[in-house]
Amino acid sequence: MILKYFYDDKLAQASYMVGCAATGDALVIDPMRDIRSYLKTAKDNGLKITHVTETHIHADYVSGSRELANATGAQLYLSDEGTEDWKYAYAKEDHAILVTDGDMWMVGNIRVDVLHTPGHTPEHISFMITDTAGANKPMGVFTGDFIFVGDVGRPDLLEEAAGITGTKEPGARQQFQSVKRFKDMPDYLQIWPGHGAGSACGKALGAIPSTTLGYEKLFNPAFQFDDENKFVAWLLDGQPEAPKYFAQMKKVNKLGPAIIAEAPSLTKLDRASLDTMLADNYLVIDLRDREAYAQSHISGTISIPMTSANYLTYIGWFVDFEQPIYFIIPDDADASQVMKDIQSIGVDNLSGYFGEDVITGNTVALPQLSAKDVADQLSKNGMIIVDVRGKTEYDEQHINNATHIPLGFLPDRTDELPKDHTIVVNCASGYRSQVATSILRRQGFENVYNLNDPKAIWSQVLPIE
């Protein structure tokens, strides 16, 4: 058996290839939309991708299952579990084999058993793997968004992101039953999860790429509950805010992602085009690093530095999928790869981009203050602190009397902020607050500053509650 691990740091997303050395057949589980790495790995290892599957209808990225099956002719396997609301609409068109709990198929000598593991989503399935060439017992389970290292998948995304009310508590109760089922399975089983630290699909994911079921039984909080009600309360408490684009991903992955095949056609645009786009109120995102943007940028653009590992998630918070979106891409970045990355969250309307050469002429700096500056001015001029961190971060500790508006909700809540006061935006490092400051300035707030110091400094300098 050949096992290959693929990891996208920008989405904290893991996918896998399981190959049979004897027959050359290979299965890919939860592929990303950019399928080039799977094709190359298969070729390098003398394998042919003959089977493609996924654990559930993903919310945080566009699935590559359909793309990969189309490119290779592989058989597509999709879940037929869950409610009618979340069945795969394209399964018949793509000749997919629909599977449910207890189903099985072979990839060469490798046996794949389907386990229905609802909770994160109703249709969620996991895949138990047995290498029958050398064993008659399973080696491990690909758990998708069910079991992570140190956590389990959140059950509230259908409600928080897709707007299907009344689903998070039933989902949490399903998750309890799925965990209970795995408590009775052998400790030696390896667990290969679908996400790592940084994913919004759980609240405390570990960074280790794999684990064992025995280890999770000992140390994963989800396995420590025998009382279902207490488990439900624990699981629903403290989940991070669900990015808005998750709703779009659920829709796209249910209906069937468009086949993109080739990288988007790239047109590098000039400053005159940029000025026209901004005048027409199109969204232009500057991907340069924080320091470069703070020093000099074009008024009306927003700053989302691609130096952050999860910058795509931040883009997903603000993109309107019905409108064109444009990017200023750093000169040292591969524009084609950046566009591929952005397509991974379903942004396909990419007709052009800008280089750093547009940052000339009529530019502005981003107003910033240190924690000491804020402390000196806090009692003057009716200064308002806006904390754009998540709820759990804010509840743990925040600046006295700070207004809490999580970053992703800021564009929809600017009417809560007065334009005739000085506004200082803070977060944990200065990254999210810079994004927020650029958004407020785009929306006409002139007297707004980024608190550029990290929490380690401002929590010592400013009054805290």
C-alpha positions in Angstrom: 0.0 0.0 0.0 1.2 3.5 -0.9 -0.1 6.4 1.2 0.6 10.0 0.2 -0.4 13.1 2.2 -1.2 16.5 0.7 -1.7 19.6 2.7 -2.8 23.1 1.8 -1.5 25.5 4.4 -3.7 28.3 3.2 -6.9 26.4 4.0 -5.4 24.0 6.6 -6.8 21.2 4.5 -5.6 17.7 4.1 -6.2 15.2 1.3 -4.8 11.8 0.6 -3.8 9.3 -2.1 -4.0 5.6 -1.3 -2.3 3.4 -3.9 -2.0 -0.3 -4.5 1.6 -1.1 -5.6 0.6 -4.5 -7.0 -2.1 -3.2 -9.4 -1.2 0.4 -9.8 -4.7 1.6 -8.8 -5.1 4.7 -6.6 -7.8 6.4 -4.7 -7.8 10.1 -3.8 -9.8 11.3 -0.8 -11.0 14.9 -0.4 -9.0 16.4 -3.2 -8.4 20.1 -3.6 -9.6 21.9 -6.7 -6.1 22.4 -8.0 -5.5 18.7 -9.0 -2.0 19.1 -10.5 -0.2 17.7 -7.4 -2.3 14.5 -7.5 -1.6 13.9 -11.2 2.1 14.4 -10.7 2.3 12.2 -7.6 0.4 9.4 -9.3 2.8 9.6 -12.3 5.9 9.7 -10.1 4.8 6.6 -8.3 3.6 4.6 -11.3 0.0 4.8 -10.2 -3.3 5.5 -12.1 -6.0 7.4 -10.3 -9.0 5.0 -10.7 -11.2 6.1 -7.7 -12.0 9.5 -6.3 -14.2 10.3 -3.2 -14.9 12.8 -0.5 -16.1 12.6 3.1 -18.9 15.3 2.8 -20.1 18.4 1.1 -17.3 20.8 2.1 -17.9 24.3 3.4 -14.4 25.8 3.3 -13.1 25.1 -0.1 -14.3 24.0 -3.6 -13.9 20.2 -3.8 -11.7 18.8 -6.5 -13.4 15.5 -6.7 -15.4 16.3 -9.8 -12.4 18.0 -11.4 -10.1 15.0 -10.8 -12.6 12.4 -11.9 -13.2 14.4 -15.1 -9.5 14.6 -15.8 -8.6 11.0 -15.1 -11.8 9.0 -15.9 -11.7 7.7 -12.3 -14.9 6.4 -10.7 -16.5 8.9 -8.4 -18.0 7.8 -5.1 -20.3 10.1 -3.1 -22.3 9.9 0.1 -25.9 9.0 -0.1 -26.5 9.6 3.6 -28.3 12.5 5.2 -31.3 14.5 4.3 -32.7 15.3 0.9 -31.6 18.9 1.4 -27.9 17.9 1.2 -27.8 15.3 -1.6 -25.3 15.7 -4.4 -27.2 17.2 -7.3 -24.6 16.2 -9.9 -24.2 12.6 -8.8 -26.3 11.1 -11.6 -24.8 13.4 -14.3 -21.3 12.4 -13.3 -22.2 8.7 -13.0 -21.1 8.7 -9.4 -21.7 5.6 -7.2 -23.6 6.6 -4.2 -22.6 4.9 -0.9 -24.0 4.5 2.6 -22.9 3.0 5.8 -21.6 -0.6 5.4 -20.8 -0.3 1.7 -17.4 -1.4 0.4 -15.2 -1.2 -2.6 -11.7 -2.3 -3.6 -8.8 -0.3 -4.9 -6.5 -3.1 -6.1 -5.8 -5.1 -2.9 -7.0 -2.3 -0.7 -10.4 -2.6 0.9 -12.4 0.7 1.5 -15.3 0.4 4.0 -17.8 3.2 4.3 -18.8 4.4 7.8 -21.6 6.9 8.3 -20.2 9.5 10.8 -22.8 12.3 10.9 -22.5 15.3 13.2 -20.4 17.8 11.3 -22.9 17.4 8.5 -25.7 14.8 8.1 -24.2 13.2 5.0 -20.6 12.9 6.4 -18.9 9.5 5.9 -15.5 8.2 6.8 -13.4 5.5 5.1 -11.8 2.5 6.9 -8.8 1.1 5.0 -7.6 -2.5 5.1 -4.5 -3.6 3.1 -5.7 -7.1 2.3 -2.4 -8.1 0.8 -0.9 -8.3 4.2 -3.7 -8.0 6.8 -7.2 -9.0 7.6 -7.9 -6.1 10.0 -8.1 -2.4 9.1 -5.1 -0.1 9.4 -6.9 3.2 9.9 -9.7 5.6 9.0 -9.9 8.7 6.9 -12.1 10.8 9.1 -12.6 14.0 7.1 -14.2 16.6 9.4 -15.3 14.1 12.0 -12.3 13.4 14.2 -9.4 15.8 14.2 -6.2 15.7 16.2 -7.5 16.9 19.6 -10.9 17.9 18.4 -14.0 16.9 16.4 -15.8 18.8 13.6 -18.2 21.6 14.5 -21.9 20.8 14.0 -23.2 24.3 13.5 -22.1 25.2 9.9 -25.4 24.3 8.3 -27.1 26.8 10.6 -24.3 29.4 10.9 -23.2 29.4 7.3 -25.9 27.9 5.2 -28.8 29.4 7.2 -30.6 26.2 7.9 -32.0 26.9 11.3 -32.5 24.3 14.0 -29.6 22.0 12.8 -26.7 22.6 15.1 -28.1 20.9 18.2 -29.2 17.8 16.3 -25.9 17.8 14.6 -24.1 17.9 18.0 -26.2 15.0 19.2 -25.3 13.0 16.0 -21.6 13.9 16.7 -21.9 12.4 20.2 -23.2 9.1 18.7 -20.5 9.0 16.1 -17.8 9.5 18.8 -19.5 6.8 20.9 -19.3 4.4 18.0 -15.6 5.0 17.6 -15.0 4.4 21.4 -15.7 0.8 20.7 -13.1 0.5 17.9 -9.5 -0.7 18.3 -7.0 1.8 19.8 -4.4 0.9 17.2 -6.4 2.4 14.3 -4.6 5.3 12.7 -6.7 8.5 12.2 -6.1 10.6 9.1 -8.1 13.8 9.5 -9.2 16.3 6.8 -7.9 19.5 8.5 -5.2 20.8 10.8 -4.7 23.8 13.0 -6.1 27.0 11.5 -9.2 25.5 10.0 -12.6 27.0 11.0 -14.2 23.6 10.8 -13.5 23.1 14.6 -12.3 25.1 17.5 -9.1 23.5 18.8 -7.5 21.5 16.0 -4.0 20.1 16.5 -1.2 20.7 14.1 0.1 17.1 14.0 -0.9 15.6 10.6 -2.2 12.3 12.0 -3.0 10.5 15.2 -4.3 7.2 16.6 -7.7 6.4 17.9 -6.2 5.3 21.2 -4.4 8.6 21.7 -7.6 10.5 20.9 -9.5 8.4 23.4 -7.0 9.5 26.1 -6.6 13.2 25.2 -9.3 14.4 22.8 -11.9 16.3 24.9 -14.7 14.9 22.8 -14.0 11.4 24.0 -14.2 12.3 27.7 -18.0 12.7 27.8 -20.5 10.0 28.7 -23.3 12.4 29.2 -24.8 13.5 25.8 -26.2 16.9 27.1 -22.8 17.9 28.5 -21.1 16.9 25.3 -23.5 19.0 23.2 -23.0 22.0 25.5 -19.2 21.6 25.2 -19.2 21.2 21.5 -21.4 24.2 20.7 -19.5 26.5 23.0 -16.7 28.6 21.7 -16.9 27.7 18.0 -15.2 30.4 15.8 -17.3 32.6 13.6 -18.2 30.9 10.4 -16.8 32.8 7.3 -19.5 34.0 5.0 -18.1 32.3 2.0 -18.9 28.9 3.6 -22.5 29.2 2.5 -21.3 29.6 -1.1 -19.0 26.6 -0.8 -21.9 24.5 0.4 -24.0 25.5 -2.5 -21.2 25.0 -5.1 -20.1 21.6 -3.8 -23.7 20.4 -3.6 -24.7 21.5 -7.1 -21.3 20.6 -8.6 -18.2 22.7 -9.0 -17.5 24.0 -12.5 -14.7 22.2 -14.3 -11.8 24.7 -14.6 -9.1 22.5 -16.2 -6.8 25.3 -17.0 -5.4 28.2 -15.0 -7.5 31.4 -15.5 -6.5 33.6 -18.3 -4.4 36.4 -16.8 -4.4 40.0 -17.9 -2.1 42.4 -16.1 -4.0 45.7 -15.8 -2.6 49.3 -15.5 -3.2 52.1 -13.0 -5.9 53.8 -15.2 -7.9 50.5 -15.1 -7.4 50.4 -11.3 -8.7 53.9 -10.9 -11.7 53.0 -13.0 -12.4 49.8 -11.0 -12.3 51.8 -7.7 -14.5 54.5 -9.1 -17.1 51.9 -10.1 -16.8 50.5 -6.5 -15.4 47.1 -7.4 -13.5 45.3 -4.7 -9.7 45.6 -5.1 -7.7 43.6 -2.6 -4.0 44.5 -2.0 -2.1 41.3 -1.2 1.2 42.9 -0.4 2.7 42.6 3.1 1.5 44.8 6.0 4.5 47.1 6.0 4.3 47.8 2.3 0.6 48.6 2.4 0.9 50.8 5.5 3.7 52.8 3.9 1.9 53.4 0.6 -1.3 52.2 -1.0 -4.1 53.2 -3.3 -7.1 54.7 -1.5 -10.2 52.5 -1.7 -8.3 49.2 -1.7 -8.4 46.8 1.2 -5.4 45.1 2.7 -5.3 41.3 3.0 -1.6 40.4 3.1 -0.9 37.0 1.6 1.8 36.6 4.2 -0.8 35.1 6.5 -1.2 31.3 6.1 -5.0 31.7 6.0 -5.4 34.8 3.9 -7.8 33.0 1.6 -10.3 32.7 4.5 -10.1 36.4 5.0 -10.8 37.0 1.3 -13.7 34.7 1.6 -15.2 36.9 4.3 -15.6 39.9 1.9 -15.9 38.6 -1.7 -19.2 39.0 -3.5 -19.4 36.0 -5.8 -21.7 37.8 -8.2 -19.3 40.6 -8.8 -15.8 40.8 -10.4 -12.9 41.0 -7.9 -9.4 42.3 -8.5 -6.1 41.8 -6.7 -2.8 43.7 -6.4 -0.3 40.9 -6.4 3.3 41.3 -5.1 5.9 41.2 -7.8 7.7 38.3 -6.1 4.6 36.1 -6.2 3.5 33.7 -8.9 0.4 35.4 -10.2 -0.9 32.2 -11.9 -0.6 30.3 -8.7 -2.2 33.1 -6.7 -5.2 32.9 -9.0 -5.4 29.1 -8.7 -5.3 29.5 -4.9 -8.2 32.1 -5.0 -10.2 29.7 -7.2 -10.0 27.2 -4.4 -12.6 29.2 -2.5 -14.8 29.5 -5.6 -13.7 32.9 -6.9 -13.8 32.2 -10.6 -14.6 35.7 -11.9 -10.9 36.6 -12.4 -10.4 38.6 -15.5 -7.3 40.5 -14.4 -4.9 41.6 -11.8 -2.5 44.4 -10.9 1.2 44.4 -10.2 3.1 46.6 -7.7 3.8 49.1 -10.5 0.3 50.6 -9.9 1.4 51.8 -6.5 2.7 55.2 -7.8 1.5 58.7 -8.0 -1.6 59.4 -5.8 -1.0 57.1 -2.9 -1.7 57.3 0.8 -0.3 55.8 4.0 -2.3 53.8 6.6 -2.7 55.7 9.9 -1.3 53.6 12.7 -0.8 54.1 16.5 1.2 52.3 19.0 -0.3 51.1 22.3 1.5 53.9 24.1 0.0 56.5 21.7 -3.4 55.1 22.4 -2.9 55.1 26.1 -1.9 58.8 25.9 -4.9 59.8 23.9 -7.6 57.3 25.2 -9.4 59.9 27.3 -9.4 62.5 24.6 -11.6 63.2 21.6 -14.1 60.5 22.4 -11.8 57.7 21.1 -13.5 54.5 20.4 -11.7 51.1 20.4 -13.0 48.5 18.0 -11.8 44.9 18.7 -12.1 42.7 15.6 -11.0 39.4 17.1 -13.2 36.4 17.6 -15.7 36.2 20.4 -13.7 33.7 22.4 -10.6 35.9 22.2 -12.6 39.0 23.2 -14.3 37.3 26.1 -10.9 36.1 27.5 -9.5 39.6 27.7 -10.1 43.0 26.0 -9.4 46.7 26.3 -11.8 48.4 28.7 -15.0 49.5 26.9 -13.9 48.2 23.6 -16.7 47.7 21.0 -16.6 44.1 19.7 -17.2 43.5 16.0 -15.5 40.4 14.6 -13.6 41.2 11.4 -15.9 39.3 9.1 -19.0 41.1 10.2 -17.5 44.6 10.1 -18.7 45.6 6.6 -22.3 44.9 7.7 -22.0 46.7 11.0 -20.3 50.0 10.2 -23.5 51.8 11.0 -22.8 51.1 14.7 -19.7 53.3 14.5 -19.8 57.1 14.5 -17.7 58.8 11.7 -17.2 61.9 13.9 -15.1 60.1 16.5 -11.5 58.8 16.4 -11.6 55.0 16.0 -8.7 52.7 16.8 -8.9 49.1 15.7 -7.2 46.3 17.5 -6.7 42.5 17.2 -4.1 40.1 18.5 -1.2 40.9 16.2 -2.1 43.9 14.1 -3.0 41.8 11.0 -6.8 41.6 11.3 -6.9 45.2 12.6 -5.1 46.4 9.5 -7.6 44.6 7.3 -10.4 46.2 9.3 -8.8 49.7 9.2 -8.6 49.5 5.4 -12.2 48.4 5.2 -13.4 51.3 7.3 -11.4 53.8 5.3 -12.9 52.3 2.1 -16.3 52.9 3.6 -15.6 56.6 4.3 -14.2 56.6 7.9 -11.5 59.2 7.8 -10.3 59.3 11.4 -9.5 55.6 11.9 -6.2 54.1 13.0 -4.7 50.6 13.2 -3.3 49.7 16.7 -0.2 48.1 15.3 1.1 46.6 18.5 0.3 42.9 19.3 -1.6 41.8 22.4 1.5 41.1 24.3 2.2 44.9 24.3 -1.3 46.5 24.4 -2.5 44.2 27.2 0.4 45.6 29.4 0.0 49.3 28.3 -3.8 49.8 28.1 -6.6 49.3 30.7 -7.8 45.7 30.4 -11.0 43.9 31.5 
